[in-house]
Amino acid sequence: MKHTSIPGAQEGAAPELTSDLQPLMSRLQDASEPFALATVVRTISVTAAKAGAKAVIARDGSIAGGWIGGGCARAAVIKAARASLEDGETRLISIQPEDLLSDLGVEAGEEREGVQFARNMCPSQGTMDIFVEPVLPRPSLVICGASPVAFALSRQAPTIGFDVTICAPAEDHAAFPEAGRRVESLGPDAIGNADTYIIVSTQGRGDLPALEGALSVPVRHIGFVGSRRKIKALKDKLREKGASEPELERIEGPAGLDLGAITPEEIALSILAELLVIRRRGQRQTDIQYI
């Protein structure tokens, strides 16, 4: 997955200390940059930040904007944010002084009933509860080819949350008016920061170059629309051109779950069903925001 710097951020610059973080979050969304939003939901006794305070935490763990207090909360929240961006799950962090943790019978780092506890080492000895939620880029589906299945995929994929990129000759681009992006060949510039899935549905028009391009980029899944015999023949050609066995194992096909699909629309549905299984493996949808 490609990493880009935060738009508008300067190295060594202070984070945006503003109550309105929407412009910053919009910039991150436009760049398909994942981030976590940390919100103080409760404070007890003296704490630097009050309920409602928010901070945007970038993928590298830096606080890109906002403020939720000083060092008392920073380490625990950044740790939770990184974990949240890794597994896509929310976190509720309760930062308390050691004596209160002892009264509750918990230790720093322990989780109980969905709450992760951390120790407040600051002189204030206050308590802060902070909710951390991941905001992830929408998954990307790169469709190679201008076949009937490719057309059907481009129409159906956005309805289940995929951003669509079409990879096809320039003369075919007009056939995909609803696609978000259109490119002529696969390469690093065609792949953003989101989880990316590639489906090759070229129907004999550039099968081999499309698969070579797919193998050249880091993506979560490569599916090929075609018969097992055709896939085997193409893999043999790729092998002759120097592709390794681990690389060839990345190509899966025939693409899609076995739903008995016949029409292009049905085949596209079976492919999206397979991608949904892969995408949701280990995830809880209610814990994740997509941008």
C-alpha positions as CSV (number, residue, x, y, z in Angstrom):
1,M,0.0,0.0,0.0
2,K,1.4,3.4,-1.0
3,H,2.0,6.0,1.7
4,T,1.7,9.7,1.1
5,S,2.3,12.6,3.4
6,I,-0.5,14.4,5.0
7,P,-1.8,17.2,2.6
8,G,-0.9,20.6,3.8
9,A,1.4,19.3,6.6
10,Q,4.9,20.5,7.1
11,E,7.7,18.5,8.7
12,G,8.2,19.8,12.2
13,A,5.1,21.9,12.1
14,A,2.7,22.0,15.1
15,P,-0.6,20.2,14.6
16,E,-3.7,22.2,13.8
17,L,-5.1,23.4,17.2
18,T,-8.7,24.0,16.1
19,S,-12.0,22.9,17.3
20,D,-13.1,22.4,13.6
21,L,-11.1,19.5,12.2
22,Q,-13.3,19.0,9.2
23,P,-11.0,20.8,6.7
24,L,-8.1,18.6,7.8
25,M,-10.2,15.4,7.7
26,S,-11.5,16.4,4.2
27,R,-7.9,16.8,3.0
28,L,-7.1,13.3,4.3
29,Q,-10.2,11.9,2.7
30,D,-9.3,13.4,-0.6
31,A,-5.9,11.8,-0.4
32,S,-7.4,8.4,0.7
33,E,-5.2,8.6,3.8
34,P,-6.4,6.5,6.8
35,F,-6.6,8.3,10.1
36,A,-8.1,7.8,13.6
37,L,-10.4,10.3,15.3
38,A,-9.9,10.4,19.1
39,T,-12.7,12.1,21.2
40,V,-12.6,12.8,24.9
41,V,-16.0,11.5,26.1
42,R,-15.6,11.9,29.9
43,T,-13.3,13.6,32.4
44,I,-13.2,13.4,36.2
45,S,-11.2,15.7,38.4
46,V,-8.6,18.0,36.9
47,T,-7.6,17.1,33.4
48,A,-6.0,19.2,30.7
49,A,-8.6,18.4,28.1
50,K,-12.4,18.4,28.6
51,A,-15.2,16.3,27.2
52,G,-15.7,16.9,23.5
53,A,-12.0,17.6,22.7
54,K,-10.9,15.9,19.6
55,A,-7.7,15.0,17.8
56,V,-6.9,13.5,14.4
57,I,-4.2,10.9,14.5
58,A,-2.3,10.0,11.3
59,R,-1.3,6.5,10.2
60,D,2.3,7.1,11.5
61,G,1.0,7.9,15.0
62,S,1.5,11.6,14.8
63,I,-1.3,14.0,15.9
64,A,-2.2,15.8,12.7
65,G,-4.7,18.2,14.3
66,G,-6.7,19.0,17.4
67,W,-5.8,18.3,21.0
68,I,-6.8,15.9,23.7
69,G,-4.3,16.8,26.4
70,G,-0.6,16.4,27.0
71,G,1.6,13.5,27.6
72,C,-0.8,12.0,30.2
73,A,-3.1,10.8,27.4
74,R,-0.9,10.9,24.3
75,A,1.0,7.6,24.5
76,A,-2.1,5.5,25.3
77,V,-4.2,7.2,22.6
78,I,-1.6,6.9,19.9
79,K,-1.1,3.2,20.8
80,A,-4.8,2.7,20.5
81,A,-5.1,4.6,17.3
82,R,-2.4,2.6,15.6
83,A,-4.1,-0.7,16.7
84,S,-7.4,0.7,15.5
85,L,-6.0,1.5,12.0
86,E,-4.5,-1.9,11.9
87,D,-7.6,-4.0,12.6
88,G,-10.4,-1.5,11.8
89,E,-11.9,-1.7,15.3
90,T,-12.8,1.1,17.6
91,R,-11.3,1.5,21.1
92,L,-12.5,3.0,24.3
93,I,-9.5,4.0,26.5
94,S,-9.9,4.9,30.2
95,I,-6.8,6.7,31.6
96,Q,-6.9,6.7,35.4
97,P,-4.4,7.2,38.3
98,E,-2.9,4.1,39.7
99,D,-5.0,4.1,42.9
100,L,-8.3,4.1,41.0
101,L,-7.1,1.3,38.7
102,S,-6.3,-0.7,41.9
103,D,-9.7,0.0,43.3
104,L,-11.2,-1.4,40.1
105,G,-9.0,-4.4,40.3
106,V,-7.4,-3.8,36.9
107,E,-3.9,-3.1,35.7
108,A,-2.6,-0.7,33.1
109,G,-2.9,-2.3,29.6
110,E,-5.8,-4.6,30.7
111,E,-9.1,-4.7,28.9
112,R,-12.4,-5.3,30.6
113,E,-15.9,-5.3,29.0
114,G,-14.6,-3.4,25.9
115,V,-12.7,-0.8,27.9
116,Q,-8.9,-0.6,27.8
117,F,-7.3,0.9,30.9
118,A,-4.1,3.0,31.0
119,R,-2.3,4.7,33.9
120,N,-2.3,8.5,34.3
121,M,1.2,9.4,35.3
122,C,0.6,13.2,35.4
123,P,0.3,15.2,38.6
124,S,-3.3,16.1,37.9
125,Q,-4.3,12.5,38.7
126,G,-7.5,13.0,36.8
127,T,-9.5,10.4,34.7
128,M,-10.1,10.7,31.0
129,D,-12.2,8.3,28.8
130,I,-11.3,8.6,25.1
131,F,-13.1,7.0,22.2
132,V,-10.9,6.1,19.2
133,E,-12.4,5.3,15.9
134,P,-10.7,4.5,12.6
135,V,-11.7,6.4,9.4
136,L,-10.5,4.3,6.5
137,P,-10.4,4.9,2.8
138,R,-13.1,3.2,0.8
139,P,-11.7,0.0,-0.8
140,S,-10.7,0.3,-4.4
141,L,-11.6,-2.0,-7.2
142,V,-9.5,-1.9,-10.4
143,I,-11.2,-3.4,-13.3
144,C,-9.0,-4.4,-16.3
145,G,-10.8,-4.6,-19.6
146,A,-13.9,-3.5,-21.4
147,S,-15.8,-6.7,-21.5
148,P,-19.5,-7.1,-20.6
149,V,-18.5,-8.4,-17.2
150,A,-16.3,-5.4,-16.7
151,F,-19.2,-3.1,-17.5
152,A,-21.4,-4.9,-15.0
153,L,-18.8,-4.7,-12.3
154,S,-18.3,-1.0,-12.8
155,R,-22.0,-0.4,-12.3
156,Q,-22.4,-2.8,-9.3
157,A,-19.2,-2.3,-7.3
158,P,-20.0,1.3,-6.0
159,T,-23.3,0.0,-4.6
160,I,-21.4,-2.0,-2.0
161,G,-18.8,0.6,-1.2
162,F,-16.0,0.2,-3.8
163,D,-14.3,3.1,-5.6
164,V,-13.8,2.0,-9.2
165,T,-10.8,2.5,-11.4
166,I,-11.0,1.3,-15.0
167,C,-7.8,0.1,-16.7
168,A,-8.5,-0.2,-20.4
169,P,-7.4,1.3,-23.7
170,A,-8.2,5.0,-24.0
171,E,-10.8,4.4,-26.7
172,D,-12.8,2.3,-24.3
173,H,-12.9,4.9,-21.4
174,A,-16.0,6.6,-22.7
175,A,-17.9,3.3,-22.1
176,F,-17.5,3.7,-18.3
177,P,-19.0,7.1,-17.6
178,E,-19.6,6.4,-13.9
179,A,-16.0,5.2,-13.1
180,G,-14.1,7.3,-10.7
181,R,-10.8,6.9,-12.5
182,R,-9.6,5.7,-15.8
183,V,-6.0,4.6,-16.7
184,E,-4.5,2.8,-19.7
185,S,-2.1,0.6,-17.8
186,L,-1.5,-0.7,-14.3
187,G,1.4,0.7,-12.2
188,P,2.1,2.4,-8.9
189,D,0.3,5.5,-10.0
190,A,-3.0,3.6,-10.5
191,I,-2.9,2.3,-6.9
192,G,-3.8,4.5,-4.0
193,N,-3.7,4.1,-0.2
194,A,-6.8,2.1,0.1
195,D,-7.1,-1.7,0.1
196,T,-7.1,-2.5,-3.6
197,Y,-8.6,-5.4,-5.5
198,I,-7.9,-6.2,-9.2
199,I,-10.2,-8.0,-11.5
200,V,-8.9,-8.8,-15.0
201,S,-11.8,-9.2,-17.4
202,T,-10.1,-8.5,-20.7
203,Q,-11.6,-11.4,-22.8
204,G,-8.5,-11.9,-24.9
205,R,-7.7,-8.2,-25.4
206,G,-4.4,-7.8,-23.5
207,D,-4.8,-10.6,-21.0
208,L,-1.1,-11.0,-20.4
209,P,-0.1,-7.3,-20.1
210,A,-3.0,-6.8,-17.6
211,L,-1.8,-9.7,-15.5
212,E,1.8,-8.5,-15.6
213,G,0.6,-5.1,-14.5
214,A,-1.5,-6.6,-11.7
215,L,1.5,-8.6,-10.4
216,S,3.6,-5.4,-10.4
217,V,1.6,-3.6,-7.7
218,P,0.8,-4.4,-4.1
219,V,-2.8,-5.3,-3.9
220,R,-5.0,-7.5,-1.7
221,H,-6.5,-9.7,-4.4
222,I,-6.1,-10.4,-8.1
223,G,-8.9,-12.3,-9.8
224,F,-9.1,-13.4,-13.4
225,V,-12.4,-13.9,-15.4
226,G,-11.9,-16.9,-17.6
227,S,-11.7,-20.6,-17.7
228,R,-9.3,-22.7,-15.7
229,R,-7.6,-23.8,-18.9
230,K,-7.1,-20.2,-20.0
231,I,-5.7,-19.2,-16.6
232,K,-3.3,-22.1,-16.7
233,A,-2.1,-21.1,-20.2
234,L,-1.6,-17.5,-19.1
235,K,0.3,-18.6,-16.0
236,D,2.6,-20.8,-18.1
237,K,3.4,-17.7,-20.3
238,L,4.0,-15.6,-17.2
239,R,6.3,-18.3,-15.9
240,E,8.3,-18.3,-19.1
241,K,8.7,-14.6,-18.8
242,G,10.2,-15.0,-15.4
243,A,7.3,-14.8,-12.9
244,S,7.9,-16.7,-9.7
245,E,5.5,-19.3,-8.3
246,P,4.6,-17.1,-5.3
247,E,3.7,-14.3,-7.8
248,L,1.6,-16.7,-9.9
249,E,-0.2,-17.9,-6.8
250,R,-1.5,-14.4,-6.3
251,I,-3.7,-14.8,-9.4
252,E,-7.0,-16.5,-8.5
253,G,-9.6,-17.8,-10.8
254,P,-12.0,-18.3,-12.2
255,A,-13.0,-15.1,-10.3
256,G,-16.1,-15.2,-8.2
257,L,-18.1,-17.6,-6.0
258,D,-19.8,-20.6,-7.6
259,L,-23.3,-19.2,-7.7
260,G,-24.2,-20.8,-11.1
261,A,-23.9,-17.4,-12.7
262,I,-24.4,-17.2,-16.5
263,T,-25.1,-13.6,-17.5
264,P,-22.5,-10.8,-17.2
265,E,-24.5,-9.2,-14.4
266,E,-24.7,-12.5,-12.5
267,I,-21.0,-13.2,-13.0
268,A,-20.2,-9.6,-11.7
269,L,-22.4,-10.4,-8.7
270,S,-20.5,-13.6,-8.0
271,I,-17.2,-11.7,-8.2
272,L,-18.4,-9.0,-5.8
273,A,-19.7,-11.6,-3.4
274,E,-16.2,-13.2,-3.3
275,L,-14.6,-9.8,-2.8
276,L,-17.0,-9.0,0.0
277,V,-16.0,-12.3,1.8
278,I,-12.3,-11.3,1.5
279,R,-12.9,-7.7,2.5
280,R,-15.0,-8.5,5.6
281,R,-12.8,-11.3,6.8
282,G,-12.1,-10.5,10.5
283,Q,-13.9,-7.2,10.4
284,R,-17.0,-5.9,12.2
285,Q,-18.8,-3.5,9.9
286,T,-20.2,-1.4,12.8
287,D,-16.8,-0.5,14.0
288,I,-15.5,1.0,10.7
289,Q,-16.1,4.3,8.9
290,Y,-15.2,4.5,5.2
291,I,-14.5,7.7,3.5
